[in-house]
């Protein structure tokens, strides 16, 4: 079976392509719409957005309030950011494939990073072929394998096993070549101390050759905090701070756990309960993350800005803990 992110790719005769209606969307505006997607959802009693429908318009008009939704696992491609009005640069989708199933897409004016969350697949472009990509059984089981794709690239993915791939995109123009990022190229940085120790994995950093996108993964130890002391990156004020839009995609281990994420600045202060497969957009503000004892929390993070410089600014009220 072959799925595609229509209408960007036009199938040739004889290919079995899922149409647009068969592709899920993360940010449903009601429980009824979520059910209509036919998704297998871990939390069918939960709304898939952070705000109630009657607050929706106000949220979209306020760039200070990030959006929060839940991804319901479904085969094929699911957009997680289509309805996230606070994001101007970043897109995220998830591709889930059974063994030998496929997905095709043509990237327009965006660069992309395909992060293998679990399983194995092959990835092919017009000029490059990566026949065996990925080997970990889940995001907690080691460093990621990823592929960087420059703008205007056509790519095919075929599952070599059941697999899940995060498709991270950011608006870009600069041409280039696809790059395979193997686990040995992913830099691990152990950050923090006491109960805010965490492992930070830099997948696409300043050396990758991308134009705007930065991608990595963070894993909190059981009961610990991360993005702490709270930091932000919503103003261009180098050398003290660089403006970057950001998005988090979460996993829990075990999957029935939960975490807490606070998003705040001088105008807004929101606290979200984070569950497995939740997504949070961070256009601005401080954004610490904690997880309950006995559980680990993982998040894929995507950053994008005009200046590809990661320079966060700590909240001065809490920076003393360093």
VOGU-3710 file (C-alpha; in Angstrom, 3 decimals, decimal comma):
1> xxxxxxxxxx> 0,000/0,000/0,000  1,304/3,434/-0,879  0,212/6,637/0,843  0,891/10,165/-0,284  0,627/13,699/0,971  -1,705/14,869/-1,802  -1,898/16,969/-3,884  1,853/17,466/-3,978  2,524/14,099/-5,578  0,653/12,843/-8,633
11> xxxxxxxxxx> 0,605/9,032/-8,867  1,392/7,108/-11,984  -1,078/4,578/-13,317  -1,547/1,478/-11,200  -0,291/2,876/-7,876  -2,543/2,538/-4,839  -2,646/6,048/-3,346  -4,643/7,137/-0,322  -6,595/10,282/-1,058  -6,513/13,405/1,109
21> xxxxxxxxxx> -9,606/12,381/3,088  -7,813/9,275/4,316  -5,020/11,324/5,898  -5,477/12,207/9,557  -5,109/15,638/11,122  -3,954/16,102/14,697  -5,699/19,310/15,669  -9,380/18,452/15,499  -11,768/21,093/16,809  -14,173/18,611/18,365
31> xxxxxxxxxx> -14,420/15,033/19,556  -16,830/14,270/16,696  -14,279/15,355/14,091  -11,600/13,247/15,775  -13,833/10,183/15,588  -14,626/10,977/11,946  -10,925/10,702/11,118  -11,089/7,020/11,975  -7,965/7,324/14,118  -7,009/4,901/16,860
41> xxxxxxxxxx> -6,762/7,278/19,790  -5,346/6,430/23,208  -7,520/9,070/24,895  -10,923/9,118/23,129  -12,435/11,116/25,996  -9,933/13,960/25,604  -10,261/16,984/23,364  -7,370/17,103/20,912  -6,763/20,796/21,364  -5,594/22,869/24,304
51> xxxxxxxxxx> -8,434/25,410/24,055  -12,219/24,951/24,013  -13,953/25,644/20,663  -15,408/28,906/21,957  -11,874/30,059/22,813  -10,476/29,024/19,455  -10,811/32,328/17,622  -9,308/34,263/20,512  -6,390/31,824/20,638  -5,653/32,208/16,936
61> xxxxxxxxxx> -5,672/35,995/17,303  -3,206/35,870/20,202  0,327/34,821/19,163  1,277/34,569/22,854  -0,825/31,410/23,420  0,777/28,255/21,934  -1,444/25,430/20,718  -1,623/21,944/22,241  -3,062/18,869/20,567  -2,993/15,090/20,695
71> xxxxxxxxxx> -1,891/12,797/17,863  -4,104/9,741/17,354  -2,008/6,986/15,821  -3,060/6,094/12,293  -1,408/4,393/9,331  -0,161/6,702/6,609  0,591/10,396/6,957  -0,960/12,614/9,635  -0,398/16,368/9,798  0,135/17,534/13,381
81> xxxxxxxxxx> 0,400/21,256/12,698  -2,094/22,124/9,963  -4,374/23,964/12,394  -1,676/25,414/14,648  -2,092/29,079/13,734  0,667/30,221/16,078  3,329/28,502/13,949  4,670/30,513/11,014  7,696/28,431/9,983  7,459/24,875/11,308
91> xxxxxxxxxx> 5,419/21,901/10,069  5,334/18,425/11,587  3,723/15,246/10,349  3,959/11,599/11,354  4,199/8,705/8,895  3,267/5,264/10,218  3,855/2,318/7,896  3,495/-1,416/8,013  6,263/-3,503/6,498  6,412/-3,003/2,693
101> xxxxxxxxxx> 3,928/-0,104/2,790  5,092/3,207/1,337  4,694/6,966/1,331  5,726/9,537/-1,289  5,966/13,297/-1,145  7,349/16,207/-3,133  8,793/18,952/-0,925  8,235/22,486/-2,153  9,899/25,523/-0,635  10,816/23,732/2,594
111> xxxxxxxxxx> 13,732/21,768/3,941  12,861/18,574/5,797  14,317/16,220/8,366  12,953/12,675/8,510  13,559/11,318/12,021  13,042/7,573/12,433  11,192/7,287/15,733  10,949/3,504/15,614  11,490/0,636/13,202  13,351/0,446/9,890
121> xxxxxxxxxx> 12,663/1,887/6,457  14,294/2,782/3,164  14,380/6,377/1,918  15,005/7,217/-1,718  15,342/10,477/-3,633  16,170/11,106/-7,281  19,884/11,298/-6,508  20,337/9,284/-3,309  19,224/5,948/-1,903  19,357/4,966/1,763
131> xxxxxxxxxx> 18,234/1,308/1,844  18,366/0,631/5,611  17,502/3,588/7,822  16,780/3,220/11,539  17,243/0,430/14,040  15,818/1,474/17,423  12,557/-0,036/18,680  11,314/3,244/20,188  12,615/6,773/20,899  13,857/5,735/24,364
141> xxxxxxxxxx> 16,064/2,963/22,932  19,081/4,870/21,675  20,153/7,612/19,321  18,070/8,441/16,272  18,764/7,924/12,597  17,592/10,767/10,350  17,779/12,081/6,790  18,063/15,763/5,908  16,353/16,778/2,643  16,851/20,164/0,942
151> xxxxxxxxxx> 13,964/22,119/-0,643  12,287/20,805/-3,821  13,199/17,165/-3,134  11,010/14,199/-4,092  11,328/11,298/-1,660  9,893/7,813/-1,188  9,724/5,884/2,090  9,126/2,108/2,243  8,772/0,296/5,546  11,316/-2,461/6,113
161> xxxxxxxxxx> 9,413/-3,210/9,312  6,525/-1,515/11,061  7,885/1,997/11,514  7,102/5,527/12,613  8,808/8,563/11,057  8,574/12,216/12,063  8,542/14,531/9,030  9,900/17,887/10,236  9,727/20,826/7,815  10,732/24,481/7,803
171> xxxxxxxxxx> 10,415/27,088/5,067  13,695/27,404/3,151  15,167/28,228/-0,260  18,753/27,029/-0,338  19,404/24,016/-2,552  21,626/21,195/-1,398  22,028/17,440/-1,177  20,325/14,857/1,030  22,342/13,896/4,102  22,100/10,646/6,067
181> xxxxxxxxxx> 22,546/11,247/9,794  23,515/8,018/11,515  23,434/7,509/15,308  27,199/7,979/15,585  26,755/11,520/14,226  24,133/12,440/16,830  25,775/14,362/19,666  24,669/13,523/23,213  24,871/16,262/25,824  24,058/15,535/29,460
191> xxxxxxxxxx> 22,461/18,667/30,867  21,454/19,859/34,332  21,899/18,438/37,814  19,870/17,137/40,748  16,250/16,584/39,621  16,628/18,438/36,329  19,152/16,102/34,713  18,289/15,147/31,142  19,875/13,788/27,979  19,830/16,108/24,971
201> xxxxxxxxxx> 20,525/14,653/21,513  21,440/17,092/18,735  20,419/15,510/15,418  20,534/18,452/12,999  22,838/21,145/14,317  24,833/24,004/12,853  27,170/21,618/11,015  24,520/19,766/8,992  24,283/22,297/6,170  20,623/23,137/6,639
211> xxxxxxxxxx> 19,398/26,690/6,106  17,002/27,269/9,017  15,993/24,024/10,743  17,409/22,599/13,980  16,197/19,210/15,252  16,936/17,153/18,335  15,528/14,972/21,084  15,410/15,324/24,869  14,736/12,600/27,424  13,964/13,438/31,046
221> xxxxxxxxxx> 14,984/10,929/33,660  12,196/9,541/35,867  10,447/12,318/37,750  12,795/15,004/36,395  12,465/18,384/34,718  13,964/19,730/31,502  14,087/23,020/29,632  15,063/24,140/33,099  15,903/26,678/34,334  13,029/27,939/32,189
231> xxxxxxxxxx> 14,324/29,533/29,005  12,922/31,347/26,011  14,087/32,355/22,527  11,488/34,772/21,166  13,582/37,920/20,566  16,543/38,741/18,348  18,950/40,199/20,892  22,321/38,610/20,224  24,600/37,762/21,896  22,044/37,242/24,692
241> xxxxxxxxxx> 19,111/35,683/22,816  18,188/34,506/19,320  14,601/34,336/18,039  13,474/30,780/17,283  10,015/29,281/16,832  9,770/25,799/18,371  7,589/22,702/18,577  7,640/19,662/20,903  6,299/16,159/20,141  6,066/13,962/23,251
251> xxxxxxxxxx> 6,293/10,290/24,180  5,975/8,743/27,669  7,562/5,576/29,076  5,441/3,763/30,165  2,907/5,250/27,777  0,161/5,750/30,391  2,143/8,381/32,300  1,894/12,130/32,093  4,007/15,220/32,297  3,495/18,926/32,879
261> xxxxxxxxxx> 4,520/21,811/30,628  4,241/25,466/31,596  4,247/28,149/28,882  4,502/31,688/30,116  5,699/35,221/29,512  4,636/38,650/30,722  1,168/38,361/29,133  0,156/34,686/29,288  0,632/31,763/31,651  -0,626/28,315/30,593
271> xxxxxxxxxx> -0,040/24,855/32,101  -0,672/21,730/30,005  -1,000/18,112/31,072  1,214/16,215/28,615  0,349/12,670/27,558  1,838/10,218/25,100  1,778/11,609/21,512  0,914/15,173/22,537  2,170/18,151/20,521  2,852/21,686/21,747
281> xxxxxxxxxx> 3,753/24,713/19,621  6,032/27,292/21,249  6,039/30,546/19,306  7,252/32,450/22,359  7,720/32,353/26,135  9,439/30,179/28,736  8,584/26,464/28,530  9,821/24,041/31,246  8,748/20,368/31,170  8,373/17,917/34,057
291> xxxxxxxxxx> 7,337/14,262/34,349  5,854/12,247/37,217  8,069/9,870/39,283  8,551/6,414/37,797  8,129/7,649/34,216  10,422/9,075/31,567  9,325/11,693/29,073  10,748/12,168/25,576  10,242/15,017/23,174  11,315/15,655/19,630
301> xxxxxxxxxx> 12,071/19,352/19,249  12,140/21,441/16,095  13,491/24,986/15,993  13,425/27,517/13,180  14,404/31,157/12,795  15,948/33,589/10,334  19,266/33,238/12,135  20,239/29,618/12,656  21,703/30,317/16,075  20,470/28,609/19,233
311> xxxxxxxxxx> 20,883/31,136/22,039  18,159/30,800/24,700  17,682/33,206/27,588  17,011/31,832/31,080  14,294/33,259/33,298  16,391/35,329/35,744  14,099/34,343/38,631  15,244/30,729/38,382  18,700/30,900/36,809  20,329/30,740/40,240
321> xx> 19,746/26,944/40,342  22,557/26,416/37,835
//
